[in-house]
Amino acid sequence: MPIMTRPRRLRTALIGVCAALLFAAASASATGLRERRTFAPLEAVSSLDPDRINLGRMLFSDPILSRSQAMSCASCHDLKRGGTVGLSSAIADDGKEHGFNAPTVFNVAANYLLGWRGKHKSLEALNEKVLLDPRLMAADWSLLADRLEQSRPYASWFRRIYGRKPDRANVLDALVTFQRSLVTSNARFDRHLRGDPSALTPGELKGLNLFMSYGCASCHQGVALGGNMRQRFGIFADPGGSAAGNEAAPELAGAQASEDDLFRVPSLRNVAVTAPYFHDGRVDSLAEAVSIMGRRQLGQTLSASDIEAIVAFLNTLTGEYDGRKLESPAASIGP
């Protein structure tokens, strides 16, 4: 049997290295293609009227829009606290709990479905619902139009910007224009999707791969990583029967979901800074939320290391607003 010469051994080794590199490149290319088919980077908005944005910003923070004039949109959607307020339930105009956690208002225009029940498909419809709902702002259009017309600054701004006095259409337009401007672009995950090889660490890439392989991206996909479908909360019964997930959810055995079981799949943009989690704000820990989702939605008990990696990935979804990265409520309010 002939003895392999050194050049031949070297040639064989080089062929092996080249094959390994080609396999790695092909694998990376396939992974990148799968990511591009599943997600999309969030882009900044530049085509909105700045005057309407500014008017909408003032209205958003002004309690003049609530019946009691004791709360504003910002009372539940504080832009300094991740676009929410860190409470398990929003507090309504009458001081009572609304029953639902206030979702973040950042990137709200990237959601196809709006509200926890996902019953609205336009920001105009959602804003009107919030303004008129007796469990929320409890106002009516006659009241709001009269108040804004009696305010000399607002009356002047509406006439200058819209050419007429305040009314239902232009109040909603101003609020919605401002909300469309609340885009938190330039998250590290966005940079990764645009091809920056250094945007994510190996641990974060592992979390991204787990997020996709477990099936999380089946519901949390697109530019918002969610916000475009409704799903039953509790496809699988919680095998642990923990207090954090003890609803009487049916087993997987094909049970029909009622309207009360269905919720909009939330966007995961900025999820690391928008605790507490779920429609009822049941948990403050992102790791615990991931664990619950694994059990209740995937029928999987995730290991501690997998949860840690997925949370590391979710932290890369935090974007920037007004040139600054969003902070958690604890960080933003200080000691």
LUMGU-390071 format. One record per residue (C-alpha): x, y, z. Coordinates in Angstrom, 2 decimals, always signed. Example, Ala and Ser with C-alpha at 12.3 -4.5 7.8 and 13.67 -1.06 7.14 Angstrom:
BEGIN
[[+12.30; -4.50; +7.80]]
[[+13.67; -1.06; +7.14]]
This chain:
BEGIN
[[+0.00; +0.00; +0.00]]
[[+1.65; +3.29; -1.03]]
[[+2.62; +5.75; +1.64]]
[[+0.94; +9.18; +1.28]]
[[+3.57; +11.81; +0.53]]
[[+3.74; +15.09; +2.41]]
[[+2.42; +17.19; -0.54]]
[[-0.43; +14.78; -0.92]]
[[-1.23; +14.92; +2.81]]
[[-1.10; +18.72; +2.67]]
[[-3.34; +18.74; -0.38]]
[[-5.86; +16.48; +1.39]]
[[-5.80; +18.66; +4.50]]
[[-6.36; +21.80; +2.42]]
[[-9.28; +20.16; +0.65]]
[[-10.77; +19.31; +4.05]]
[[-10.34; +22.87; +5.33]]
[[-11.85; +24.33; +2.16]]
[[-14.79; +21.96; +2.40]]
[[-15.35; +22.94; +6.04]]
[[-15.19; +26.62; +5.15]]
[[-17.61; +26.16; +2.26]]
[[-20.00; +24.25; +4.52]]
[[-19.80; +26.97; +7.18]]
[[-20.38; +29.67; +4.56]]
[[-23.33; +27.80; +3.11]]
[[-24.77; +27.24; +6.58]]
[[-24.35; +30.93; +7.47]]
[[-25.93; +31.92; +4.16]]
[[-28.89; +29.62; +4.78]]
[[-29.30; +31.00; +8.30]]
[[-29.17; +34.56; +7.00]]
[[-31.75; +33.78; +4.34]]
[[-34.06; +32.24; +6.93]]
[[-33.70; +35.32; +9.15]]
[[-34.44; +37.68; +6.26]]
[[-37.54; +35.69; +5.40]]
[[-38.72; +35.82; +9.03]]
[[-37.75; +39.30; +10.22]]
[[-37.16; +42.77; +8.80]]
[[-35.19; +45.71; +10.19]]
[[-37.12; +48.63; +11.64]]
[[-36.64; +51.83; +9.66]]
[[-36.89; +55.40; +10.90]]
[[-39.82; +57.47; +9.60]]
[[-39.01; +60.75; +7.86]]
[[-42.12; +61.64; +5.84]]
[[-44.40; +62.89; +8.64]]
[[-45.48; +66.52; +9.00]]
[[-43.43; +67.99; +11.88]]
[[-46.20; +70.45; +12.84]]
[[-48.71; +67.61; +13.20]]
[[-46.17; +65.58; +15.17]]
[[-45.65; +68.47; +17.60]]
[[-49.38; +69.08; +18.01]]
[[-49.94; +65.38; +18.57]]
[[-47.13; +65.31; +21.13]]
[[-48.79; +68.10; +23.10]]
[[-52.20; +66.42; +22.98]]
[[-50.67; +63.07; +23.98]]
[[-49.31; +64.55; +27.20]]
[[-52.24; +66.84; +28.03]]
[[-54.96; +65.68; +30.48]]
[[-57.39; +67.94; +28.59]]
[[-58.36; +64.84; +26.59]]
[[-59.81; +62.92; +29.56]]
[[-63.23; +63.65; +31.02]]
[[-61.87; +64.39; +34.49]]
[[-58.78; +66.14; +33.10]]
[[-56.80; +64.04; +35.55]]
[[-54.97; +61.79; +33.09]]
[[-53.42; +61.92; +29.64]]
[[-52.31; +59.33; +27.10]]
[[-48.85; +59.62; +28.65]]
[[-50.27; +58.60; +32.02]]
[[-50.27; +55.02; +30.71]]
[[-47.65; +55.41; +27.97]]
[[-44.71; +57.26; +29.48]]
[[-42.05; +57.78; +26.81]]
[[-39.37; +57.95; +29.52]]
[[-40.36; +54.51; +30.77]]
[[-40.38; +52.41; +27.63]]
[[-43.71; +53.77; +26.39]]
[[-45.61; +52.14; +29.25]]
[[-45.76; +52.67; +33.03]]
[[-44.61; +49.47; +34.71]]
[[-48.03; +48.64; +36.21]]
[[-49.80; +45.30; +35.85]]
[[-53.03; +47.13; +34.94]]
[[-53.65; +50.55; +33.47]]
[[-55.48; +53.04; +35.70]]
[[-58.60; +54.53; +34.10]]
[[-60.02; +58.07; +34.29]]
[[-62.12; +57.12; +37.34]]
[[-59.04; +55.88; +39.21]]
[[-59.97; +52.20; +38.89]]
[[-57.84; +49.50; +37.31]]
[[-58.67; +48.92; +33.66]]
[[-57.89; +45.19; +33.76]]
[[-55.22; +45.12; +31.05]]
[[-51.55; +45.93; +31.15]]
[[-50.73; +49.07; +29.13]]
[[-48.66; +47.95; +26.11]]
[[-45.82; +50.12; +24.92]]
[[-46.74; +52.85; +22.44]]
[[-43.30; +52.73; +20.79]]
[[-43.40; +51.26; +17.27]]
[[-47.18; +50.98; +17.51]]
[[-47.53; +51.78; +13.81]]
[[-45.59; +48.59; +12.97]]
[[-48.41; +46.46; +14.43]]
[[-51.06; +45.17; +12.06]]
[[-53.47; +44.42; +14.92]]
[[-53.94; +46.81; +17.84]]
[[-55.16; +46.52; +21.41]]
[[-54.73; +43.43; +23.55]]
[[-57.72; +41.78; +21.88]]
[[-56.38; +42.70; +18.44]]
[[-59.76; +44.00; +17.29]]
[[-58.50; +47.25; +15.74]]
[[-56.54; +47.61; +12.53]]
[[-56.01; +51.36; +12.46]]
[[-54.47; +53.76; +14.94]]
[[-57.39; +56.11; +14.40]]
[[-59.85; +53.45; +15.56]]
[[-57.70; +52.53; +18.56]]
[[-57.25; +56.15; +19.66]]
[[-60.96; +56.84; +19.38]]
[[-61.70; +53.73; +21.42]]
[[-59.33; +54.86; +24.18]]
[[-60.65; +58.42; +24.24]]
[[-64.33; +57.46; +24.41]]
[[-64.18; +54.26; +26.48]]
[[-65.78; +54.96; +29.90]]
[[-63.21; +52.58; +31.40]]
[[-60.34; +54.67; +30.03]]
[[-60.44; +58.39; +29.11]]
[[-64.27; +58.53; +29.28]]
[[-64.57; +61.59; +27.02]]
[[-66.86; +62.40; +24.07]]
[[-66.24; +64.39; +20.91]]
[[-68.48; +67.30; +21.77]]
[[-66.67; +67.75; +25.08]]
[[-63.20; +67.49; +23.51]]
[[-63.95; +69.80; +20.58]]
[[-65.36; +72.48; +22.91]]
[[-62.41; +72.26; +25.32]]
[[-59.81; +72.50; +22.58]]
[[-61.63; +75.36; +20.86]]
[[-61.81; +77.26; +24.16]]
[[-58.05; +76.88; +24.57]]
[[-56.56; +79.80; +22.65]]
[[-53.24; +78.00; +21.92]]
[[-54.94; +74.83; +20.67]]
[[-57.54; +76.74; +18.67]]
[[-54.74; +78.68; +17.00]]
[[-52.62; +75.59; +16.28]]
[[-55.52; +73.65; +14.76]]
[[-56.47; +76.53; +12.49]]
[[-52.88; +77.07; +11.39]]
[[-52.18; +73.37; +10.74]]
[[-55.57; +72.11; +9.54]]
[[-57.33; +75.30; +8.49]]
[[-60.32; +74.72; +10.78]]
[[-61.29; +74.37; +14.42]]
[[-60.60; +71.16; +16.40]]
[[-62.83; +68.23; +15.48]]
[[-62.83; +64.44; +15.59]]
[[-60.85; +64.00; +12.37]]
[[-58.01; +66.42; +13.05]]
[[-57.61; +65.50; +16.73]]
[[-57.21; +61.85; +15.73]]
[[-54.90; +62.79; +12.87]]
[[-52.58; +64.76; +15.17]]
[[-52.45; +61.99; +17.77]]
[[-51.84; +59.29; +15.16]]
[[-49.17; +61.31; +13.33]]
[[-47.27; +61.69; +16.58]]
[[-47.62; +58.00; +17.40]]
[[-46.33; +57.05; +13.96]]
[[-43.18; +58.99; +14.80]]
[[-42.48; +56.85; +17.87]]
[[-40.07; +54.53; +16.11]]
[[-37.14; +53.02; +17.99]]
[[-34.77; +52.15; +15.17]]
[[-31.10; +51.17; +15.32]]
[[-31.47; +48.25; +17.71]]
[[-28.49; +45.90; +17.53]]
[[-30.76; +43.27; +15.99]]
[[-31.56; +45.71; +13.18]]
[[-27.85; +46.16; +12.54]]
[[-27.49; +42.37; +12.47]]
[[-30.28; +42.05; +9.91]]
[[-28.56; +44.66; +7.75]]
[[-25.42; +42.53; +7.68]]
[[-23.24; +43.82; +10.52]]
[[-21.31; +40.70; +11.61]]
[[-20.31; +42.23; +14.95]]
[[-23.78; +43.42; +16.00]]
[[-24.59; +40.32; +18.08]]
[[-22.37; +38.30; +20.39]]
[[-22.08; +34.51; +20.06]]
[[-24.38; +34.12; +23.06]]
[[-26.99; +36.40; +21.50]]
[[-26.75; +34.55; +18.19]]
[[-27.32; +31.32; +20.08]]
[[-30.43; +32.87; +21.60]]
[[-31.66; +33.96; +18.16]]
[[-31.17; +30.44; +16.80]]
[[-33.05; +28.97; +19.77]]
[[-35.81; +31.54; +19.33]]
[[-36.27; +30.31; +15.78]]
[[-35.72; +26.59; +16.33]]
[[-38.17; +26.39; +19.24]]
[[-40.81; +28.05; +17.07]]
[[-41.11; +31.40; +18.87]]
[[-40.77; +33.11; +15.48]]
[[-43.92; +31.38; +14.24]]
[[-45.87; +34.11; +16.05]]
[[-43.19; +36.73; +16.76]]
[[-42.01; +37.58; +13.26]]
[[-41.91; +40.50; +10.84]]
[[-40.57; +43.97; +11.47]]
[[-42.22; +44.17; +14.92]]
[[-41.52; +40.55; +15.92]]
[[-45.23; +40.22; +16.61]]
[[-48.28; +42.46; +16.45]]
[[-49.82; +40.87; +13.36]]
[[-51.90; +37.94; +14.59]]
[[-54.04; +36.72; +17.47]]
[[-53.29; +33.59; +19.43]]
[[-54.75; +31.68; +22.35]]
[[-52.82; +32.26; +25.57]]
[[-52.36; +28.76; +26.89]]
[[-52.24; +26.29; +24.01]]
[[-50.77; +23.79; +26.45]]
[[-51.80; +23.42; +30.07]]
[[-49.03; +24.50; +32.43]]
[[-47.43; +21.24; +33.60]]
[[-46.07; +22.98; +36.66]]
[[-49.40; +24.51; +37.66]]
[[-47.56; +27.62; +38.79]]
[[-49.37; +30.71; +40.01]]
[[-47.93; +32.55; +37.05]]
[[-49.76; +30.36; +34.59]]
[[-52.64; +28.62; +36.28]]
[[-55.54; +29.34; +33.93]]
[[-57.72; +26.41; +33.07]]
[[-56.33; +26.35; +29.56]]
[[-57.27; +23.29; +27.52]]
[[-54.72; +20.68; +26.52]]
[[-53.59; +20.62; +22.93]]
[[-56.36; +18.16; +22.02]]
[[-57.85; +20.46; +19.40]]
[[-60.12; +22.42; +21.73]]
[[-61.72; +25.45; +20.13]]
[[-60.54; +28.81; +21.45]]
[[-63.19; +31.33; +22.49]]
[[-62.83; +35.09; +22.02]]
[[-61.90; +35.36; +25.70]]
[[-58.87; +33.12; +25.09]]
[[-57.52; +35.12; +22.14]]
[[-55.03; +37.96; +22.46]]
[[-52.92; +39.92; +20.02]]
[[-49.41; +38.50; +19.88]]
[[-47.43; +41.47; +21.19]]
[[-44.43; +42.97; +19.48]]
[[-41.16; +42.05; +21.16]]
[[-39.49; +45.31; +20.22]]
[[-38.00; +46.84; +23.42]]
[[-39.36; +43.93; +25.45]]
[[-36.42; +44.11; +27.86]]
[[-37.55; +47.57; +29.05]]
[[-41.34; +47.16; +29.06]]
[[-42.07; +44.92; +32.06]]
[[-44.41; +43.67; +33.43]]
[[-45.38; +41.09; +30.84]]
[[-48.52; +39.57; +29.33]]
[[-51.97; +41.12; +29.02]]
[[-52.42; +41.05; +32.80]]
[[-48.87; +42.05; +33.77]]
[[-48.45; +38.87; +35.77]]
[[-44.65; +38.75; +35.87]]
[[-41.84; +41.31; +36.02]]
[[-39.02; +38.98; +35.02]]
[[-38.29; +38.54; +31.31]]
[[-36.67; +35.16; +32.04]]
[[-39.85; +34.01; +33.79]]
[[-41.95; +35.26; +30.88]]
[[-39.82; +33.24; +28.45]]
[[-40.20; +30.17; +30.66]]
[[-43.99; +30.57; +30.78]]
[[-44.16; +31.01; +27.02]]
[[-42.15; +27.83; +26.53]]
[[-44.52; +25.82; +28.71]]
[[-47.82; +27.40; +27.75]]
[[-47.35; +28.11; +24.05]]
[[-44.76; +25.53; +22.95]]
[[-45.28; +22.67; +25.39]]
[[-41.55; +22.80; +26.24]]
[[-39.77; +23.14; +29.56]]
[[-36.82; +25.28; +28.58]]
[[-33.48; +24.78; +30.29]]
[[-31.98; +27.60; +32.32]]
[[-29.17; +28.00; +29.76]]
[[-31.61; +28.22; +26.84]]
[[-33.73; +30.79; +28.69]]
[[-30.61; +32.82; +29.42]]
[[-29.59; +32.76; +25.75]]
[[-33.08; +33.73; +24.51]]
[[-33.22; +36.61; +27.01]]
[[-29.79; +37.74; +25.77]]
[[-31.20; +37.83; +22.23]]
[[-34.33; +39.69; +23.34]]
[[-32.12; +42.37; +24.87]]
[[-30.79; +43.14; +21.38]]
[[-34.28; +44.33; +20.36]]
[[-34.01; +47.53; +22.42]]
[[-33.83; +50.48; +20.05]]
[[-33.23; +54.23; +20.21]]
[[-35.59; +57.18; +20.41]]
[[-34.47; +60.79; +20.06]]
[[-30.91; +59.53; +19.69]]
[[-30.87; +57.60; +22.97]]
[[-31.27; +53.92; +23.70]]
[[-34.43; +53.19; +25.66]]
[[-33.94; +52.39; +29.33]]
[[-35.87; +50.24; +31.76]]
[[-38.26; +52.06; +34.12]]
[[-35.91; +51.50; +37.06]]
[[-33.01; +53.03; +35.15]]
[[-35.02; +55.98; +33.84]]
[[-36.54; +57.09; +37.15]]
[[-33.30; +56.77; +39.10]]
[[-32.85; +56.01; +42.82]]
